[in-house]
């Protein structure tokens, strides 16, 4: 059937009567202290997410809205502790064969074709011919390159939308080029290889063909660094006379880019390009996160955000027009004020 979606999450206002189509990211049946069942729904579309609470007929309605389903929601928007939620009084399951998932999956606001062309042009200019050969082998693998262009960079923390991996990668490459001007001792070809390949494994770490985004079996069992090493080694095996040390240093950039054992890197950065990659990766992730928060703030105004558990602090942000439809993620669960913030998010 053809789905007509006329109401998006970002359109919803406090005290508004709501009726519209949303994707169920998660559905959880719980009980109140009095033992009455209620249903919590995480609802989403391409513009964002909103919580819904079902207080009546919760058990019956839970059966029609499993995670990954599209539902017609009826209810009223209400602000609770400064956060907009939906008090849901009606849920109808929708058959979505052939649905336009673009209505429900967040995607980059940038042009994927333009970003891909810029990255390819940058690869062609890389001075080290061996590194250039490796990166061109990635681009020439059509299924791999297609996945790279469309994959998210994370499940929900940063660049968590279609095209997010490409956008994040290109952002790192631009930063790397600028840093190399300031620090000429850096091996620019090597740093760019790390920027392009560090998150390559995310094309298999996440399942993103059908919403909502989630970890694949391979992603949960291996993680994106291990997956990236496997892909890189496959490409290296097809390249004659590739320098062993160069291959090892590229792999080192991949496995050390989270910066510490605490945040998932099996080894610490040991070369200057690895230090820079770690810092730039963290910078780009956090700026993307702050951009999302700013897009939710009235333009031209400064406001404190809700307490950000993933950063263990409140943030003071100014509003600007939304640049993309990303959501954010905390790969590291933070539950108390004062816990150490993660230095890198995915």
C-alpha positions, 0 to 999 in steps of 0.5 A: 500500500502507499503510505501518506505521512503528513505529520513528522516528529519535528512538527509535533507541539505541546498539547497537540492532538496527534494522528500519524504514521510512525516507525516503532523503534522499541516497544516495552511492556511494564507495570506501574507500582500498582501493578497496572500494565502500561506500554512504552513506545519509542517512535521515530521517523526521518526527522527524529524520535519521540516517546509514547505511553499507552496506559489503557489496553496496553497488553492488547496493543503491545501485540500490534506494534512490535519493534520495526513495525509501522503504526498509526498512532492517535493521542495527545502530545504532552510535556513531561519534565521538559520533554515532549511525549505522546499519551497514546490512546490508539495504535493500529498496525499498518502493512508496509510492503514496498513502503518508502522507508525514507519517510521513517529512516533519518538520512544525511541532509548532504548530497551523497553523490557529491560527498562520494565524488569528493572522497574519490577525488581526494583518494586520487590525489593521495601521494603514496601510490601503495596507499592509493592502490588500497583505497581505490580497491575499496572504491572499485568493489561496487557492493562494498562501496555502495554500502559505504555510501549509505551506512550510518556511522553509529546506531544512535550516537553520532552521524546515526543516519543513512549516509552518516558514515560517508559524511563522517569519513569525509569530515575526518578527511577534511580535518586531516588535510588541515591538520597536516598543514599545521604539522608537516611531520605527519604522513598525510597519505597514512593519516588519510588512509586511517580517516577513510578506513577506520570505520569501514567495518560499520558497513557490516556492524549494523543492519540498516536495510530495514529500520530501525538500525541495529547491530548485526550478528557479526557486528555484535560478535566481532565489532567494527574494528575486527571487521575492518581489519578483515576487509582490509586484509582481503584487499591487501591480498589482491595487491602485489608487493604491498609494503608490509610496514605500511599495511601494519601501520594502516591496521594500527590506525584502525585498531587504535582509533578509539584511543584507549582500552576503556573505549574499545581499542585493543592497542593504544595509539603509538604513532603520531598519525594514530594520535591525530586520528583519535582526536579528530574522530572524537572531535567530529563525533562531538560536533555532530552531537552538538549540532543535533542538540542545537537544531532542537533549540530555537534559532538565536537563543541559548538554552541548557539542554537536559542532563546529557548522561553520555557526557556527564553534564548539562550543555549550553547550546545556541539554536541554529537551523537543522543541518541533518536528521541525525539522532545521537547515541551513547555506546557507553552507558552513563547513569550517574552525574560525575561518571567519566565521560567517554572520549569517543563515541563509536 
